[in-house]
């Protein structure tokens, strides 16, 4: 025996979303989207910081090598800015400090440190690079 349904009770396929489903989806997007955007923004800022740190490390390495090769370190502590005409236009805003001190209380060895600083998002950032020089040999 077969049951016959009346025409108005036949099963019809769903063709779309209900209003409630659409509203719940919009609500979820409205709640989650700010967190996603904050994460993307933080990621971008960290990328810029990494680029600036890499640039500062390269500048510190160059400045340290210059100070050692020219003997400038023998004059003691000094500071300055990177000349964009010499180091390139991307060096604007970077400053350097050259610090010379005895290494582990031994006067024959000197620790030479270059600190490169810059401002990012209103905070001072820095990278330091050091080496030890045998003062008697020079």
NORURWO-V461098 format. One record per residue. N is the residue number from 0. RES is the residue in one small letter. SS is DSSP state (~ for helix, > for strand, _ for the rest). PHI is phi in radians with two decimals (* if undefined). BURIAL is 1 if it has 9 or more other C-alpha atoms within 8 Angstrom, else 0. Layout:
n;res;ss;phi;burial
N;RES;SS;PHI;BURIAL
N;RES;SS;PHI;BURIAL
//
This chain:
n;res;ss;phi;burial
0;x;_;*;0
1;x;_;-1.91;0
2;x;_;-1.56;0
3;x;_;-1.94;0
4;x;_;-1.60;0
5;x;_;-1.15;0
6;x;~;-1.02;0
7;x;~;-1.38;0
8;x;~;-1.85;0
9;x;_;-1.20;0
10;x;_;-1.36;0
11;x;_;-1.86;0
12;x;_;-1.24;0
13;x;_;-1.30;0
14;x;_;-1.80;0
15;x;_;-2.96;0
16;x;_;-1.61;0
17;x;_;-1.40;0
18;x;~;-1.09;0
19;x;~;-1.11;0
20;x;~;-1.09;0
21;x;~;-1.14;1
22;x;~;-1.17;0
23;x;~;-1.12;0
24;x;~;-1.09;0
25;x;~;-1.10;0
26;x;~;-1.11;0
27;x;~;-1.08;0
28;x;~;-1.10;0
29;x;~;-1.14;0
30;x;~;-1.41;0
31;x;~;-1.43;0
32;x;~;-1.00;0
33;x;~;-1.04;0
34;x;~;-1.19;0
35;x;~;-1.12;0
36;x;~;-1.16;0
37;x;~;-1.12;0
38;x;~;-1.13;0
39;x;~;-1.13;0
40;x;~;-1.12;0
41;x;~;-1.10;0
42;x;~;-1.10;0
43;x;~;-1.13;0
44;x;~;-1.11;0
45;x;~;-1.16;0
46;x;~;-1.12;0
47;x;~;-1.13;0
48;x;~;-1.07;1
49;x;~;-1.09;0
50;x;~;-1.11;0
51;x;~;-1.15;0
52;x;~;-1.14;1
53;x;~;-1.11;0
54;x;~;-1.11;0
55;x;~;-1.13;1
56;x;~;-1.12;1
57;x;~;-1.15;0
58;x;~;-1.16;1
59;x;~;-1.10;1
60;x;~;-1.08;1
61;x;~;-1.12;0
62;x;~;-1.15;1
63;x;~;-1.14;1
64;x;~;-1.08;0
65;x;~;-1.07;1
66;x;~;-1.12;1
67;x;~;-1.25;1
68;x;~;-1.18;0
69;x;~;-1.52;0
70;x;_;1.39;0
71;x;~;-1.03;1
72;x;~;-1.09;1
73;x;~;-1.19;0
74;x;~;-1.40;0
75;x;_;1.76;1
76;x;_;-1.13;1
77;x;>;-2.73;0
78;x;>;-2.65;0
79;x;>;3.12;0
80;x;>;-1.99;0
81;x;_;-1.40;1
82;x;_;-1.33;1
83;x;~;-1.05;1
84;x;~;-1.24;0
85;x;~;-1.64;0
86;x;~;-1.72;0
87;x;_;1.89;0
88;x;~;-1.18;0
89;x;~;-1.31;0
90;x;~;-1.60;1
91;x;_;-1.08;0
92;x;_;1.65;0
93;x;_;-1.66;1
94;x;>;-2.14;1
95;x;>;-2.28;1
96;x;>;-2.27;1
97;x;>;-1.89;1
98;x;>;-2.05;1
99;x;>;-2.18;1
100;x;>;-2.59;0
101;x;>;-1.09;1
102;x;>;-1.69;1
103;x;_;0.84;0
104;x;_;1.07;0
105;x;>;-1.89;0
106;x;>;-1.29;0
107;x;>;-1.32;0
108;x;>;-2.01;1
109;x;>;-2.13;1
110;x;>;-1.65;1
111;x;>;-1.95;1
112;x;>;-2.15;1
113;x;>;-1.99;1
114;x;>;-1.98;1
115;x;>;-1.87;1
116;x;>;-2.12;1
117;x;>;-2.78;1
118;x;>;-1.73;1
119;x;>;-2.49;0
120;x;_;0.95;0
121;x;_;1.36;0
122;x;>;-2.06;0
123;x;>;-1.33;0
124;x;>;-1.98;0
125;x;>;-2.68;1
126;x;>;-2.31;1
127;x;>;-2.09;1
128;x;>;-2.38;1
129;x;>;-2.26;1
130;x;>;-2.60;0
131;x;>;-1.97;1
132;x;>;-2.08;0
133;x;>;-1.45;1
134;x;~;-1.22;0
135;x;~;-1.19;0
136;x;~;-1.33;0
137;x;_;-1.65;0
//
